[in-house]
Amino acid sequence: MQLVVGRILRPHGLRGEVVVDVRTDSPAERFAVGSVLRTDPAAAGPLTVEDVRPHQGRLLVTFEGVADRDVADNLRGVLICVDSASVPAPEDPDEFNDHELVGLRAETTTGEHIGDVVRIEHAPASDLLIVRRPDGRNALVPFVRAIVPEVDVAGGRVIVTPPDGLLDL
């Protein structure tokens, strides 16, 4: 499975540097000089990091073979990815990588199927599980122990104890 670790926003300057919106907790590791990154669409890559530096909360990255602004502009909007197999499991047993949660069946403590986790949103207050309900609507479930007391990755499910009305929003 491909995991998105960044998105190329636009060129920066005239020498092929691009502005990257980072979407990983490990930017120093993912964007280390020499790293080979996959792209989506795949026709744009793979890309090898030649140089990287922080700039206004984002990264400025130079990739091998991208020597001028015109070539860099062709990368606008490209997603930068890594293979999920290259991402180590968290050391904390109560911490999960997003790709481990997507696809899990969401159930109540009584076993009632309330939907499937389709995505994770990283909100300021807490992470949110986006659960696709059986009727096709999405429910936003705060990923906090009081509401999601159990995550069983091996069993393919999360247990949810939603407060009244949460799934009706």
N, C-alpha and C positions, 0 to 999 in steps of 0.2 A: 504494500500500500504506500502511496506517495503522500508525504506530509508537507504542507506548505510552510516554509520558514521565512518567506519574504515575498515582496512584490516590487517590481521595478516601476517607479513612478514616472521618472523623466530623466533626460540627460542633465548633467551639471558641468558647465564649462565647455571647452572646445576639444578636450583630449580624450573623450570616450568614457569619462566617469559618469556613473548613474546614481540617482538617489533611490535608496531601497527602504521601503517601509517594512520593518522587521516584525515577524510574526512567530518568534521563538523565544523561549526563556534562556537560551544559550547562544546568543549572537556571536560571542567571541569564538566559540567552538565551531559553529556552523559556517561562519564567514572568515575563517582563518585563511591566511595566505596559503595558496596551494590546494585549497579545498575544491573538489569537483562537484558541482551542483547540477541537478537535473532541472529541466524547465517544463512548463506547461503554457503554451503548446510546446511539444517536444522538438519541433523544427527549429526553435531558437537556441537549442543547447546540445550537449551539456556546456556549462560555463565553468571556467577555472578562475578562482579569485587570484588576482595579481597584486592588488593593494586594497586596503580598507581603512577608513577613518570615520570617527563619529562626527555628526554635523546636525545641530538643532533637533536632537531627539531621534534622528534617523542615521543611516549609514551612507557614506559615499563609497562606492565600490568601483574598482577598475577590474575588468575581466580581460583575460588574455584574448588577443585578436580583436578587441573593440578599441580601435585607436583614434576614432574621431566622433564628433557629435552626431553625424548622420547615421553611423552604424549604431551608436548608443540609442538614438531616437527610435530605431526599429525594434528595440527591446521594451519600449514603453508598454506597461500593462502585463508583462510576462510574469508568471508566478515562478518562484524559485522553490524547489522541492528537494527533499531527501527521502530515502527509503526508510520506512518505519522499522525495518530490521536493524538499522544502524543506530537507533535511538535506545539507549539503555533504560531498563525499567527503573522507576524511582526507588530509592532506598527506604523511604518511609512507607509502611504498608497502607497508610491512609491517603496516599497520594497516587494519582493516576495520570497517565498520558491521555490526551483527548482521544486518540485512535483506539484506546482500550475500551472506552465507554460507548463510542458510536456503534450502534447496532445492537446494544443490549436491550433486552425486553424489560419494560418498566411494569412492575406489579405492586399491588398493595400487600399488606401483611397477610391478608386472607387468600392471596394468589390470584386476585382479579387482575386481568391484563388491562392496563390503562394506556398502553402505547409502546412505541419503540424510540430509543434515543437516536436522533438523526444528526445532532450537532451539539457543540458546546459553545456557549457565548461567554466571554470573559468580561463581565461587568465590573464596575468599580466596587460595589458592595460585596458581591460574591459571584462565583461562576454560576451559570444557568444551564441546566440540561434542557435542550429543546426536544420535547417528546411529541412525536407524531401520533395523535389520537386515532383510534379506529375509524372515526368519522372523517378523517383527513385534516382536521384542524391541528394546529400546533399549540402545545401548552408549555409555558415557561416555568420550570421547576428549579427553585434555588437549590444549589448543590451544597447544602449544609446538613450536618449530622441530624438535626432535629427533624428534617423533612426526608432526607435520604439516609436512613440509619445503616443500610447494608448495601455493599457493592460486591457482587459475586461474579467476577470476570470469568472464571472457569465455568460457572454454571450459566453464563450468558444472561444475567439479570441484575437489575437494581430493585431494591425494595423502597417504595415511596409511601410516606404517611402524609398525604396532602392535607393541609388545613381546609376546612369547609370553604367551598367556592374557588379554590385555587385552579382546579382543572376546568372551571366554567368560564374563565376569562377569555 
